[in-house]
């Protein structure tokens, strides 16, 4: 793939490009040269071997910095595992690390259909450069205020780093402009790690999700009941399993909640950020299926490389500098908003 030298700013500022295609295509050309990848031949989907020597996994980070990530090259193919050991990437149906074999955990087909797993893990550019690009994409398709754009951009990055966090970020979306809010949800589905859209969710239904998968929940609800709010609050804390039907469920992961009713105090936990979607005079560009696929193709591979970049020791800032915070300072500490170039 040839490197595209056109900048995001050029894509967004050129007059007359209202379909957003060039903005999305830009990300396809931003994936840099990857670490050496060893690919085995594609195989047909087969049931799990069930061997006691093979550990089913959704991925994770080892104590030495190596990590496993679910990848999938094509919507009709089953997920595979990518192992990065600090030197190279290995992609296979079963990967071995430190004498132990690992294979992808079984995922129900209805969930797998909605998950947008990366096809590969690119070597991400410095986070301080990647973050402004995400923010400009949000500004192009959702046109939020500057502070909200900066917070949403940080939220997207945080979903890819949730394995290193004690408290998962939560975003509350509300406002009279429902079209803008739903387009923001569609964009988050493209950009966030393992984003899973759902509606009409109950506490029992939430607890039926795969345990330990680190999903980014995209909930569209008419209202949040106190019981559901309690489960969501518990799921935002690492090491806080939920007891359901005699089993402990690990539902830790990021959350996005789009609610028609006012959020009560149960939903407004301290770790939440609120993104109001207010009407504006301008019309939003259409985010059609083709554009969503192109954005996913570029963003997911780049964003999946963010943990690799950090674990490689290339980031000097502490991880907490990327955490999503509900404070005015969070919007101006980094050059990640549309006016960053004027500072």
C-alpha positions as CSV (number, residue, x, y, z in Angstrom):
1,X,0.0,0.0,0.0
2,X,1.5,3.3,-1.0
3,X,1.9,6.0,1.6
4,X,-0.6,8.9,1.2
5,X,1.1,12.2,1.8
6,X,-2.1,14.3,2.0
7,X,-2.7,15.5,5.5
8,X,-6.0,15.2,7.4
9,X,-6.2,18.9,7.6
10,X,-6.0,19.2,3.8
11,X,-8.8,16.6,3.4
12,X,-11.0,18.4,5.8
13,X,-10.3,22.0,4.7
14,X,-10.6,21.6,0.9
15,X,-13.8,23.2,-0.3
16,X,-16.4,21.2,-2.1
17,X,-15.5,17.8,-0.6
18,X,-18.7,17.2,1.3
19,X,-19.1,13.4,0.8
20,X,-16.2,12.7,3.2
21,X,-14.7,10.0,1.0
22,X,-11.2,11.6,0.8
23,X,-11.2,12.0,4.6
24,X,-11.9,8.3,5.1
25,X,-9.5,7.1,2.4
26,X,-6.8,9.1,4.1
27,X,-6.7,6.7,7.0
28,X,-6.2,3.8,4.6
29,X,-3.0,5.3,3.5
30,X,-1.7,6.2,7.0
31,X,-0.9,2.6,8.1
32,X,2.8,2.6,8.3
33,X,5.2,-0.3,7.7
34,X,4.3,-3.0,10.2
35,X,6.6,-5.3,12.3
36,X,7.3,-8.5,10.4
37,X,4.2,-10.6,10.3
38,X,4.1,-14.3,10.0
39,X,0.9,-15.5,8.4
40,X,-0.2,-19.1,8.2
41,X,-2.4,-20.2,5.3
42,X,-6.1,-19.4,5.7
43,X,-8.1,-22.2,7.2
44,X,-11.8,-23.0,7.2
45,X,-13.7,-22.4,10.4
46,X,-13.5,-25.4,12.7
47,X,-14.9,-26.0,16.1
48,X,-12.5,-25.5,19.1
49,X,-10.3,-28.5,19.6
50,X,-11.2,-28.5,23.3
51,X,-7.7,-29.7,24.1
52,X,-6.7,-29.3,27.7
53,X,-3.4,-28.0,26.5
54,X,-5.0,-25.1,24.5
55,X,-6.3,-22.0,26.3
56,X,-9.3,-20.2,24.7
57,X,-8.8,-16.4,25.0
58,X,-10.2,-13.1,23.8
59,X,-6.7,-11.7,24.0
60,X,-4.8,-9.8,26.6
61,X,-1.4,-8.5,27.8
62,X,1.2,-10.7,29.4
63,X,3.4,-9.6,32.3
64,X,6.4,-9.1,30.0
65,X,4.6,-6.8,27.6
66,X,3.7,-9.3,24.9
67,X,0.1,-9.3,24.0
68,X,-2.6,-11.3,22.1
69,X,-5.3,-9.5,19.9
70,X,-8.2,-10.9,18.0
71,X,-8.0,-10.1,14.3
72,X,-10.1,-11.1,11.3
73,X,-9.4,-10.6,7.6
74,X,-12.9,-10.6,6.2
75,X,-16.4,-10.6,7.7
76,X,-17.0,-14.2,6.6
77,X,-13.9,-15.6,8.2
78,X,-13.5,-16.7,11.9
79,X,-11.3,-14.6,14.2
80,X,-7.6,-15.5,14.5
81,X,-5.0,-14.6,17.1
82,X,-2.2,-12.1,16.7
83,X,0.7,-12.5,19.0
84,X,3.3,-9.7,19.4
85,X,6.3,-10.8,21.5
86,X,8.3,-7.6,21.2
87,X,10.0,-8.5,18.0
88,X,7.5,-9.7,15.5
89,X,3.8,-10.4,14.9
90,X,2.5,-13.9,14.4
91,X,-1.0,-14.5,13.2
92,X,-2.6,-18.0,13.3
93,X,-5.6,-20.0,14.5
94,X,-3.5,-21.2,17.4
95,X,-0.4,-19.4,18.7
96,X,2.2,-20.6,21.2
97,X,3.9,-18.4,23.7
98,X,6.1,-19.6,26.5
99,X,5.2,-23.2,25.9
100,X,1.4,-22.6,26.1
101,X,-0.9,-22.7,23.2
102,X,-3.7,-20.2,22.8
103,X,-6.7,-20.1,20.5
104,X,-9.6,-17.6,19.9
105,X,-12.5,-18.1,22.3
106,X,-15.8,-19.0,20.8
107,X,-17.9,-16.0,20.0
108,X,-21.6,-16.2,19.2
109,X,-22.2,-15.4,15.5
110,X,-24.7,-12.6,16.3
111,X,-22.0,-10.8,18.3
112,X,-19.3,-11.6,15.9
113,X,-21.3,-10.0,13.1
114,X,-21.4,-6.7,14.9
115,X,-17.8,-6.6,16.0
116,X,-15.4,-4.8,13.7
117,X,-12.1,-6.6,14.5
118,X,-8.9,-5.2,12.9
119,X,-7.5,-7.2,10.0
120,X,-4.0,-6.4,11.2
121,X,-2.1,-4.4,13.8
122,X,-0.1,-1.6,12.3
123,X,2.8,0.2,14.1
124,X,0.9,3.3,15.3
125,X,2.4,6.7,14.9
126,X,3.1,8.7,18.1
127,X,-0.1,9.1,20.1
128,X,0.2,12.8,20.1
129,X,0.0,12.7,16.3
130,X,-2.7,10.1,16.0
131,X,-5.0,11.7,18.5
132,X,-5.5,14.9,16.4
133,X,-6.4,12.8,13.4
134,X,-9.2,11.1,15.3
135,X,-10.5,14.4,16.6
136,X,-10.6,15.8,13.1
137,X,-12.5,12.8,11.9
138,X,-15.1,13.4,14.7
139,X,-15.3,17.1,13.8
140,X,-15.8,16.3,10.1
141,X,-18.7,13.8,10.6
142,X,-20.3,15.0,13.9
143,X,-19.3,18.6,14.3
144,X,-19.2,18.8,18.1
145,X,-17.9,21.7,20.1
146,X,-14.2,21.8,20.6
147,X,-14.2,20.5,24.1
148,X,-16.5,17.6,23.3
149,X,-14.4,16.7,20.2
150,X,-11.3,16.5,22.4
151,X,-13.0,14.3,25.0
152,X,-14.5,11.9,22.4
153,X,-11.1,11.6,20.7
154,X,-9.5,10.6,24.1
155,X,-12.3,8.2,24.7
156,X,-11.6,6.4,21.4
157,X,-8.0,5.9,22.3
158,X,-8.9,4.8,25.8
159,X,-11.0,1.9,24.5
160,X,-7.8,0.5,22.9
161,X,-5.9,0.8,26.2
162,X,-8.6,-0.4,28.6
163,X,-6.5,-3.5,29.5
164,X,-4.1,-1.1,31.3
165,X,-6.8,0.8,33.2
166,X,-8.4,0.3,36.6
167,X,-11.5,2.2,35.7
168,X,-13.0,2.0,32.2
169,X,-14.2,5.2,30.6
170,X,-17.9,5.9,30.2
171,X,-19.6,8.4,27.9
172,X,-23.1,9.7,28.3
173,X,-24.6,11.1,25.1
174,X,-27.8,13.3,25.3
175,X,-29.4,16.2,23.6
176,X,-32.2,17.3,21.3
177,X,-30.3,16.5,18.1
178,X,-30.9,12.8,17.9
179,X,-29.6,12.5,14.3
180,X,-26.2,13.9,15.4
181,X,-26.2,11.6,18.4
182,X,-26.8,8.5,16.3
183,X,-24.2,9.5,13.8
184,X,-21.7,9.8,16.7
185,X,-22.7,6.3,17.8
186,X,-22.1,5.0,14.2
187,X,-18.6,6.7,14.1
188,X,-17.7,5.2,17.5
189,X,-18.7,1.8,16.2
190,X,-16.1,2.3,13.5
191,X,-13.3,3.6,15.8
192,X,-13.6,2.0,19.2
193,X,-12.1,-1.3,20.1
194,X,-14.6,-4.2,20.0
195,X,-17.6,-1.9,19.9
196,X,-20.9,-3.7,20.3
197,X,-24.2,-1.7,19.6
198,X,-27.2,-2.8,21.7
199,X,-30.6,-1.5,22.6
200,X,-33.4,-2.4,25.1
201,X,-30.8,-3.9,27.4
202,X,-31.7,-5.5,30.7
203,X,-29.4,-6.4,33.6
204,X,-29.9,-10.1,32.8
205,X,-29.2,-9.5,29.1
206,X,-26.1,-7.5,29.9
207,X,-24.8,-10.3,32.1
208,X,-25.2,-12.8,29.3
209,X,-22.4,-11.2,27.3
210,X,-19.0,-13.1,27.0
211,X,-17.1,-12.7,30.2
212,X,-13.7,-11.1,30.0
213,X,-14.0,-9.9,26.4
214,X,-13.4,-6.2,27.1
215,X,-16.2,-5.0,24.9
216,X,-17.0,-1.3,24.3
217,X,-20.7,-1.2,24.9
218,X,-22.7,1.1,22.7
219,X,-26.1,1.3,24.4
220,X,-29.2,3.0,23.0
221,X,-31.8,3.1,25.8
222,X,-35.1,4.9,26.4
223,X,-34.2,5.0,30.1
224,X,-31.6,3.5,32.5
225,X,-33.2,1.7,35.4
226,X,-31.5,1.7,38.8
227,X,-30.8,-2.0,38.5
228,X,-29.2,-1.6,35.0
229,X,-27.2,1.4,36.3
230,X,-25.8,-0.6,39.1
231,X,-24.6,-3.4,36.8
232,X,-23.1,-0.8,34.4
233,X,-21.3,0.9,37.3
234,X,-19.9,-2.4,38.6
235,X,-18.7,-3.3,35.0
236,X,-16.7,-0.1,34.8
237,X,-14.3,-1.2,37.6
238,X,-11.6,-3.7,37.0
239,X,-11.5,-6.8,39.2
240,X,-15.2,-6.3,40.2
241,X,-17.0,-9.4,38.9
242,X,-20.8,-9.6,38.8
243,X,-22.6,-12.6,40.3
244,X,-25.3,-13.9,38.0
245,X,-27.0,-17.3,38.0
246,X,-24.2,-18.8,40.2
247,X,-21.4,-17.5,38.0
248,X,-19.0,-14.6,38.3
249,X,-19.1,-12.5,35.1
250,X,-16.2,-10.1,34.1
251,X,-17.9,-7.4,32.1
252,X,-15.2,-4.8,32.5
253,X,-15.0,-2.5,29.5
254,X,-15.7,1.0,28.2
255,X,-19.3,2.2,27.8
256,X,-21.2,4.6,25.6
257,X,-24.8,5.3,26.6
258,X,-27.3,7.2,24.4
259,X,-30.4,7.8,26.5
260,X,-33.7,9.5,25.5
261,X,-34.5,10.3,29.2
262,X,-32.5,12.4,31.6
263,X,-29.7,10.6,33.3
264,X,-30.4,10.1,37.0
265,X,-27.7,10.1,39.7
266,X,-27.3,6.4,39.4
267,X,-26.0,6.8,35.8
268,X,-23.9,9.8,36.5
269,X,-20.9,8.1,38.1
270,X,-17.7,10.1,38.7
271,X,-15.9,8.5,35.8
272,X,-18.5,9.5,33.2
273,X,-18.1,12.3,30.6
274,X,-21.2,13.9,29.1
275,X,-21.4,14.8,25.4
276,X,-24.4,17.1,24.5
277,X,-25.6,16.9,21.0
278,X,-27.2,20.3,20.1
279,X,-28.6,21.4,16.8
280,X,-26.5,23.6,14.5
281,X,-27.2,25.4,11.3
282,X,-25.0,23.2,9.1
283,X,-26.0,19.8,7.8
284,X,-23.9,16.7,8.6
285,X,-22.3,14.7,5.8
286,X,-23.8,11.3,5.2
287,X,-21.9,8.5,6.9
288,X,-23.0,5.7,4.7
289,X,-22.0,2.0,4.8
290,X,-19.1,2.4,2.3
291,X,-17.6,5.3,4.3
292,X,-18.0,3.3,7.6
293,X,-16.1,0.4,6.1
294,X,-13.3,2.6,4.8
295,X,-12.9,4.3,8.2
296,X,-12.8,1.0,10.0
297,X,-10.2,-0.3,7.7
298,X,-7.8,2.5,8.5
299,X,-8.6,3.4,12.1
300,X,-8.9,-0.1,13.6
301,X,-5.4,-1.2,12.3
302,X,-3.8,2.0,13.4
303,X,-5.6,2.1,16.8
304,X,-4.8,-1.5,17.5
305,X,-1.1,-0.5,17.2
306,X,-1.4,2.0,20.0
307,X,-0.8,-0.6,22.7
308,X,2.1,-2.0,20.7
309,X,3.6,1.5,20.4
310,X,3.3,2.1,24.2
311,X,4.6,-1.4,25.1
312,X,7.6,-0.7,22.8
313,X,8.6,2.1,25.2
314,X,8.1,4.8,22.7
315,X,5.6,6.9,24.7
316,X,7.1,9.1,27.4
317,X,3.8,10.3,28.8
318,X,2.2,8.4,31.5
319,X,-0.9,6.3,30.5
320,X,-3.2,8.4,32.7
321,X,-2.6,11.4,30.4
322,X,-4.8,9.6,27.9
323,X,-7.6,8.9,30.4
324,X,-10.9,10.5,29.6
325,X,-11.7,13.2,32.1
326,X,-14.8,15.3,32.6
327,X,-13.0,18.6,33.1
328,X,-12.4,21.8,31.1
329,X,-8.6,21.2,31.1
330,X,-9.0,17.9,29.3
331,X,-10.0,19.8,26.1
332,X,-6.9,22.1,26.0
333,X,-3.9,20.2,27.4
334,X,-3.2,18.5,24.0
335,X,-3.2,19.8,20.4
336,X,-6.0,17.5,19.4
337,X,-8.8,19.9,18.5
338,X,-9.6,21.6,15.2
339,X,-7.8,24.8,16.3
340,X,-4.6,23.1,17.5
341,X,-2.6,24.4,14.6
342,X,-3.2,28.0,15.6
343,X,-1.6,27.7,19.0
